[in-house]
Amino acid sequence: MTTVSMAAPSRLRAGWLAAGLVAVAGAALVGVAVGPVGLPPGRVALELLDRLPLVDVDSGLTPREQAIVWELRAPRVVLGLLVGAMLSVSGAAYQGVFRNPLVDPYLLGVAAGAGLGATVAIVTGLGDAYGFVDPLPLAAFVGGLLAVALTALVGTGRRPSAPATLVLAGVAVTSFLTAVQTYLQQRHADNLRQVYSWILGRLSTSGWGEVAVVLPYAVVTAAVLLFAVGALDVMAVGDDEAAQLGLRPDRVRLLVLLAASLAASAAVAVSGLIGFVGLVVPHVVRLAVGTGNRAVMPLSLLFGAAFLALADVVARTLEAPAELPIGVVTAFVGAPFFVLLLRSRAVAG
C-alpha cells in the first residue's frame, strides 16, 4: 500500500482559518439567496445577521421571503454544510490513519453497508416514515456501522493488524455487501428508481428535522477527530517511534477510525451516497497547507462544508425546476481531479 511522505507537521495558520470561515459564510449566503425565487443577497445577509444574539436589524424581506429563507432554504443549506464537513473531515482522518491521500471515508465499507441498509428499507416498504421516525436513514446508518464493524472483525480478528489488512478486508466486505444489494435490486426491480435516487445523493429536507438528527453526530465526531490530530502527527513517523513517545498507535487508530466511520455513516444516512468530497477536499487542503493533520483536519472540515453547500446550489439550479442528484455534481468535479491526481503520482513515481 502506497504511503505519503510526511513532512514536519504544519500548524494551522490564522489566515487559512479565516479563509475557511469566510468560505463557509459565503457558501451559506449563496445557498440561501440563490433559488427559483431570487432573493437580494444583501437583504438575506441582514436577515441571517438578525438571528444572531444582540443583533437587531431590519432585513426588509417580506414575510413570504422570510418563510422561504427559514423554512425551505436555510435547513437545506445547514444540512449541506454538516454533511460536507463530516464527509471531508472523516476523509482527512482516514488519509491520516492510513498515510495515503488516495483513500476516502467509504474505504471500510460504509457506503456499501449504508446502501444495503437503505435498499432493504425501500424494498420491504419501510421507506415510508412512521410518525417522527424515518426508517430509511436509520437503516442506512445502521448498515454503515455494521459494515465497518464487519470489516474490523475480518481485518483484525482478536489482535490489531496492519492498516493494509483493514483495507483488504474493506474491499472484501464492500464487494460482498454490494453483491447482496444488487441481488435485492434485481428481485425488486419496481423499486429501482427509488433506490438509485437515494444512491446518487440528495439533500432534500422537510424542515429542521434532518439537521437535528445529524447535528449531535457532527459535533461529537468532529470534536474527537480534532482532538486526535496531534497523535496522528506523531504516528506519521511510524508506530514504533510513536510507541516510544508514549502513544498507543493501535488504540489511537481504532478511535480515529470509529469516529470517522460514525461521521460518514451519519452523513450518508441523511444524504445518500455523495462521492469524492472526502477524497478531493482533504487532498486539495493538503496540497495548499502541507501534510500536518493540525492544519489539514480543521480546514478540511470548513472547506468540505463550503464545497458541498455550493455543489447543492448547482444541483438545484442548473436544471430548475428539476434537480440534479448532488452526487452527480460532486462526481463531475471529483472524478477529473482524481484522474489528474493519479497521473501526477504516476509521473512523479
Sequence and secondary structure as in RCSB ss.txt:
>XXXX:A:sequence
MTTVSMAAPSRLRAGWLAAGLVAVAGAALVGVAVGPVGLPPGRVALELLDRLPLVDVDSGLTPREQAIVWELRAP
RVVLGLLVGAMLSVSGAAYQGVFRNPLVDPYLLGVAAGAGLGATVAIVTGLGDAYGFVDPLPLAAFVGGLLAVAL
TALVGTGRRPSAPATLVLAGVAVTSFLTAVQTYLQQRHADNLRQVYSWILGRLSTSGWGEVAVVLPYAVVTAAVL
LFAVGALDVMAVGDDEAAQLGLRPDRVRLLVLLAASLAASAAVAVSGLIGFVGLVVPHVVRLAVGTGNRAVMPLS
LLFGAAFLALADVVARTLEAPAELPIGVVTAFVGAPFFVLLLRSRAVAG
>XXXX:A:secstr
       S     HHHHHHHHHHHHHHHHHHHH SSS   HHHHHHHHHHTSTT        HHHHHIIIIIIHH
HHHHHHHHHHHHHHHHHHHHHHHT TT  TTTTSHHHHHHHHHHHHHHTTTTS BTTB HHHHHHHHHHHHHHHH
HHHHHHTTS   HHHHHHHHHHHHHHHHHHHHHHHHHTGGGHHHHHHHHT     SSSHHHHHHHHHHHHHHHHH
HHTHHHHHHHTT HHHHHHTT  HHHHHHHHHHHHHHHHHHHHHHH    SHHHHHHHHHHHHH S HHHHHHHH
HHHHHHHHHHHHHHHHHTTTTS   HHHHHHHHHHHHHHHHHHHHHHH 
